[in-house]
Amino acid sequence: HFVHVRVNGSYRGILQDVLDKIFIPFFTTKPKGSGIGLSLSKQIMRLHAGSITAKSEPEQGTTFTLTF
């Protein structure tokens, strides 16, 4: 059995070309961003035999799913 935790955001969403890169270390769209947050989150989930994924629709929001 798996546990899924979904976190929804109603912000403006993430464009597909950016969404494909958000878990890459040091990738950022922010002028002062480090690009560490989501790549570190993915690594932590892997170390605990889990996963993290993201789905997004521009102007409709983003959903992150953590699976344990």
N, C-alpha and C positions, 0 to 999 in steps of 0.2 A: 504494500500500500504506500502511496505517496501523499504528502501534504503539499498543497499549493497555496501560496500566499500571493494575492494580487493587490498591487497598489496602483490606483488609477489617479491620473492627473488630468484636469480639464484645461490646462494651459493650452497654448497654440499648437501643440504637437511637434513632431520631429519629421523633417523631410526624409524620404527614403535613402537618398545618397548619404546623408549624415547618419541615419539609423544603422546603416551597414557598418559604420566605423566606431560607434560609441563605446565598444568594449576594448578597443585597441589602446594599449598603453600610450599615454601622452597625447592622444587625439583630443582636441578641444575646439570649440567654436567661440569660446569666451576670450576676450583680449588678455585677461589676467588669469585664465584658467591653467591648471596643471595637467589635466587629462589623466589624473590618477584615480579618481573616485570610482567610476564604474568598472575600470579594469581591475582594481583592487577588490571590489565587491565580487566580481566574477571569480577571481582567484580564491577568495575566502569560501565562496559557495562550493567550488570544486574540492577544496581541502576537506570539506565536510560532506562529501559525496552528494552534493546538490548541484543545482544549476540556476541561472538567472537569464531570462529572456525579456525582450521588449517588443511591443507592437505599438504602432502609432499611426494616426491619421492626421495629416495637417489640418489645423483649425478645429480639430475635434478632441485631441488629447492623446495621452500615452498611457499604456498599461505595462508595468513591470511585473513579471511572474517569477517568484522564487519557488523552486521545487526541492523538497527534502525527501 
